[in-house]
Amino acid sequence: MKNVILFDNEVWDNLLPLTYTRPVGELRVGILTIREKWEKWADTKVSFITQEHLSQKYPMTIEADNIVINGSLLPLPGICKLIEQMEPNEALLHNDELIAARLNKSQFQSLIEDEEIEELKGFPIENTPLLKINTLWDIFSKNEEAIKIDFELLTKNRTSQPLSDTNRVTAPEQIFLEPGATVEHATLNASKGPIYIGKDAEIMEGCLVRGPLAMNEKSILKMGAKIYGATTLGPFCKVGGEVNNVVFTGYSNKGHDGFLGNSVIGEWCNLGADTNASNMKNNYAEVKLWSYATQRFLKTGLQFCGLIMGDHAKCGINTMFNTGTVIGVSANVYGGGYPRNFIPSFSWGGDQKYTTYTLEKALDTARTMMKRRDVELTEMDQEILQEIFEADRTYRSWEKAILQ
């Protein structure tokens, strides 16, 4: 297989704050991240063309022959076949957006420098079905389809570990346990979609689960949790309470009672006990969501849309989030009342009163939380968080007031 590189375009801006800390291809949709999906398809390691502040952590590998693929695209058989058939100097376009191209080293350099590649031949593929993440809400809205695709990919021609007879099970053929997975005294209903329980993951006693559900390595459903599909737990997540159609990227906790629906939670987040996030307006109106790209609230076209939380964000016990709330990276939200619908990165406070969560304190918190999972906050991670701290300063209006 040729060298595969996932590239970011303007969709990266649409997916902030989740992409502040990662390329689009590192987003988790379904069981796997987009990168992991392409690596399985190509049977090779995948690298990235991404933002400058992310490029050291997510480097790019260039070879003599390269396949560049839009990082927001998920592999489906039709588009994969077209990519495999591409000749040198050919590109696939969908509504004038570059989907994939096959480039040599010289052409690749022109692409990086945003120069025109004259000899490149573009082929429109408007009639080819695509599964693509263009907006924040696409992540949970398309999660069901992505789980089903990943489930088939990961379990094909494999045998599940046995499921204990202490459980009540519907559609057992749609349930797959990886080695080390533990499920006891739970109710599992896979009739509406598959249930995938990853390596060393655990579903505790009394859990009520309706698929599709994806649990990655060492993720945990706490006792008595009520889980509706399509929900994904990334690696090392702990989840309890009532959850409906939520993607937890990884290493994040919602360990106690409280409702969360139609939401996306980044890495290293913690939701305090009895945190609740509304996913529908009282008047049943269409939900709007803050957009970094347009600097305003956008109509989602959805009646159900809950919480988007960037990496390292936290909230205290009994926090109440309004429908369609966006929280930036390393924000710490607490107190009574409803916080704003958009909370910038490195905010500290709740309701209507905020101060700045200083970079030094935020890094200390991140370092402490990550150490509990034996993960190091590297120098590169710190530089990325510093970049975000400066980038979101313009949204922390109270800082301007202090300077004045």
Long-range contacts (C-beta under 8 A, 24 or more apart in sequence): 1-42, 1-43, 1-44, 2-63, 2-65, 2-66, 2-67, 2-102, 3-44, 3-47, 3-61, 3-62, 3-63, 3-65, 3-66, 3-67, 4-38, 4-39, 4-42, 4-44, 4-46, 4-47, 4-66, 4-67, 4-68, 4-69, 5-46, 5-47, 5-48, 5-49, 5-60, 5-61, 5-62, 5-66, 5-67, 5-68, 5-69, 6-34, 6-35, 6-38, 6-46, 6-47, 6-48, 6-49, 6-68, 6-69, 6-70, 6-71, 7-48, 7-49, 7-50, 7-68, 7-69, 7-70, 7-71, 8-48, 8-49, 8-50, 8-51, 8-71, 9-70, 9-71, 9-72, 9-97, 9-98, 10-293, 11-70, 11-71, 11-72, 11-133, 11-134, 12-50, 12-51, 12-71, 13-292, 13-293, 14-134, 14-135, 14-136, 14-291, 14-292, 14-293, 15-72, 15-133, 15-135, 15-136, 16-292, 16-293, 17-266, 17-292, 17-308, 17-310, 17-311, 17-326, 17-327, 17-328, 17-329, 17-345, 17-388, 17-392, 18-136, 18-139, 18-249, 18-264, 18-266, 18-308, 18-310, 18-311, 20-310, 20-311, 20-328, 20-329, 20-345, 20-384, 20-388, 20-391, 21-54, 21-266, 21-267, 21-310, 21-311, 21-329, 21-384, 21-385, 21-388, 22-54, 22-58, 23-48, 23-50, 23-51, 23-54, 23-58, 23-71, 24-50, 24-71, 24-72, 24-133, 25-71, 25-72, 26-58, 27-133, 27-139, 27-249, 28-232, 28-234, 28-247, 28-249, 28-250, 29-74, 29-133, 29-139, 29-142, 29-143, 29-146, 29-232, 29-247, 30-74, 30-143, 30-145, 30-146, 30-147, 30-148, 30-149, 30-150, 30-214, 30-232, 31-146, 31-147, 31-150, 31-151, 31-154, 31-196, 31-198, 31-214, 31-216, 31-232, 32-150, 32-154, 34-71, 34-72, 34-73, 34-74, 34-133, 37-74, 37-75, 37-150, 37-153, 38-69, 38-75, 40-153, 41-75, 41-80, 42-67, 49-111, 49-112, 53-383, 53-384, 53-387, 54-384, 56-380, 56-383, 57-378, 57-380, 57-381, 57-384, 62-105, 62-108, 63-105, 64-104, 64-105, 65-102, 65-104, 66-102, 66-103, 66-104, 66-105, 66-108, 67-100, 67-101, 67-102, 68-100, 68-101, 68-102, 68-103, 68-108, 68-111, 69-99, 69-100, 70-97, 70-98, 70-99, 70-100, 70-132, 72-132, 72-133, 72-134, 73-99, 73-100, 73-130, 73-131, 73-132, 74-131, 74-132, 74-133, 74-146, 74-149, 76-129, 76-130, 76-131, 76-149, 78-128, 78-129, 79-125, 79-128, 79-129, 79-130, 82-125, 82-128, 89-119, 89-120, 89-121, 90-120, 90-121, 90-122, 90-123, 91-120, 91-121, 91-122, 91-123, 92-122, 92-123, 92-125, 93-122, 93-123, 93-124, 93-125, 94-124, 94-125, 94-126, 94-128, 94-130, 95-126, 99-125, 99-130, 135-300, 136-264, 136-289, 136-308, 136-326, 137-262, 137-289, 137-300, 137-302, 137-305, 139-247, 139-264, 140-230, 140-245, 140-246, 140-247, 140-262, 140-263, 140-264, 141-302, 143-212, 143-230, 143-231, 143-232, 143-245, 143-247, 144-193, 144-212, 144-229, 144-230, 144-245, 147-193, 147-194, 147-196, 147-212, 147-213, 147-214, 147-229, 147-230, 147-232, 148-193, 148-194, 148-212, 150-196, 150-214, 151-176, 151-194, 151-196, 151-212, 151-214, 154-196, 155-196, 163-188, 174-211, 175-211, 178-217, 181-215, 186-221, 192-229, 193-229, 193-230, 198-235, 201-233, 216-250, 219-248, 222-255, 222-256, 228-261, 234-267, 236-373, 244-279, 245-304, 246-306, 249-311, 251-370, 251-373, 251-375, 260-306, 260-307, 261-304, 261-306, 262-302, 262-304, 262-305, 262-306, 263-306, 263-307, 263-308, 263-309, 264-307, 264-308, 264-309, 265-307, 265-309, 266-309, 266-310, 266-311, 266-312, 266-313, 266-329, 267-311, 267-312, 268-311, 268-312, 268-366, 268-369, 268-370, 269-309, 269-311, 269-312, 269-313, 269-314, 270-314, 270-315, 270-369, 271-314, 271-315, 271-319, 272-314, 272-315, 272-316, 272-317, 272-318, 272-319, 272-334, 273-317, 273-318, 274-317, 274-318, 275-315, 275-317, 275-318, 275-319, 275-320, 275-321, 276-319, 276-320, 276-321, 277-306, 277-307, 277-320, 277-321, 277-325, 278-306, 278-320, 278-321, 278-322, 278-323, 279-304, 279-305, 279-306, 279-307, 279-323, 280-304, 280-323, 281-323, 287-323, 287-324, 288-324, 289-324, 289-326, 290-324, 290-326, 290-341, 290-342, 297-324, 297-341, 297-342, 300-324, 310-345, 312-362, 312-365, 312-366, 312-369, 312-385, 314-365, 316-350, 319-350, 328-388, 328-392, 328-395, 329-385, 329-388, 329-392, 330-357, 330-362, 330-365, 330-366, 330-385, 330-388, 330-389, 331-357, 332-357, 332-365, 342-395, 344-392, 344-395, 344-396, 345-388, 345-389, 345-391, 345-392, 345-395, 346-388, 346-389, 346-392, 346-396, 347-396, 354-396, 354-398, 355-398, 356-396, 356-398, 356-399, 359-385, 359-386, 359-389, 362-389
